[in-house]
Amino acid sequence: MKISVENAQRIVSEISSVLGEDVNLMDRSAVIMASTDPNRIGNHHLGAERVITEQLDRLIIEPHDRLPGVRPGLNLPIWVEGEITGVLGITGDPATFTTPAHVLQKMTEILLRETHVRERAERHGRSYSRFLEAWLTDTREPTPEIVTEGNDFNIDVRAAYVVATARVTSAGSPTKPAASSSFQAEVDRMSELVLEEARARGAITALLASRIVILIPHAVLDKNPMGSRDSSAYSQSSEQLAMIVSWLDHLARRVRAESTLRLAVGLSGIGLRGPQATDQAEKALSHALHSPTDIHRYDGLTIELLLSATPARERQAFVLRVFEGLPAEHRDELIRSLRAYFDADGSLSRAADILFIHKNTLTGRLNRIADSTGLDPRRIADAAILWLALQLTP
């Protein structure tokens, strides 16, 4: 059994806190891998070597024993799965130890087993995440290696899925979340809630680069020889998609009700393999993050598809050109007001309510936008350009 040096050091610290003595933990090669004395880490321990090679149940080193690099104390074998996996060394007089040797031995073995199980789960989780990331970002036909690796995780990479990608973010400013530890803890708590709900429905889930990814297996729609979809199968699939949307909407409302956050979700179409469905979901999520509506379906996107296909450099250049005239000290306020105005479909009253300001104040801000950019949001042609710039604003 192998464990990390960090976890070995944690075990040593726990044993030492119980005994109040210096403690070493040696691996099966009799090398000190963790110790309360940092200077001893990496040294070979002759006492541990004897315990391992001679299969001793304990070895007491007396003060008169002259073993180079070994201090007086008690050395106990650590048995895991029928073999010695290491040696626990405790400096001092065993007669003064308040905890019996066999209790110390069992305590260490339990800690080792628990640590090993936890590390194995963490390694599995990292491998699982790496596999999903590699598979879902590769739109090519799956290779035999990907198919085999998917089978190892009970994932059929050749099957069709409905994919939802989501982010738990600030309800106020999705692109500029708070950086406090309490904010992140709340994000983590809500993200785990969403993942647990999805797993309970039998979905494949992962948290990849702050994005929640949910894959719901879906039967490929039947097609007749002419290539048109079977109407009954299509109707059934549409109903399933509607149920998924309803469930996601319930989750989004729950996140809003139980926190100061929101759940922005992008949902793919139906009958697609994982990578293609994920690409659709990502495009829908990109729009959801800048929309007051939490759930966005790919098949509901229109101009957003064109925007997502525009290279980042061109998007940035367009936004800069449109908004460069805005005074820097009021830029965020003016853009927020402009967004509220468009979200309210041009209604001054509704937009003012959204912003918690007076209509006259909002009118003043719109006038300032018009004066600074040369584009008046109340004119249709200018509004189209301003709205487009907002959609491209990160």
Sequence and secondary structure as in RCSB ss.txt:
>XXXX:A:sequence
MKISVENAQRIVSEISSVLGEDVNLMDRSAVIMASTDPNRIGNHHLGAERVITEQLDRLIIEPHDRLPGVRPGLN
LPIWVEGEITGVLGITGDPATFTTPAHVLQKMTEILLRETHVRERAERHGRSYSRFLEAWLTDTREPTPEIVTEG
NDFNIDVRAAYVVATARVTSAGSPTKPAASSSFQAEVDRMSELVLEEARARGAITALLASRIVILIPHAVLDKNP
MGSRDSSAYSQSSEQLAMIVSWLDHLARRVRAESTLRLAVGLSGIGLRGPQATDQAEKALSHALHSPTDIHRYDG
LTIELLLSATPARERQAFVLRVFEGLPAEHRDELIRSLRAYFDADGSLSRAADILFIHKNTLTGRLNRIADSTGL
DPRRIADAAILWLALQLTP
>XXXX:A:secstr
    HHHHHHHHHHHHHHH S EEEE TTSBEEEESSGGGTT B HHHHHHHHTT S EEE TT   TT  SEEE
EEEEETTEEEEEEEEES GGG SS HHHHHHHHHHHHHHHHHHHHHHHHHHHHHHHHHHHHT  S   HHHHHHH
HHTT  TTSEEEEEEEEEEESS TTS    HHHHHHHHHHHHHHHHHHHHTT EEEEETTEEEEEEEE    B T
TS B HHHHHHHHHHHHHHHHHHHHHHHHHHHHSSEEEEEEE  SSEEHHHHHHHHHHHHHHHTTSSSSEEEGGG
 SHHHHHHTS HHHHHHHHHHHHTTS GGGHHHHHHHHHHHHHTTT HHHHHHHHTS HHHHHHHHHHHHHHHS 
 TTSHHHHHHHHHHHHH  
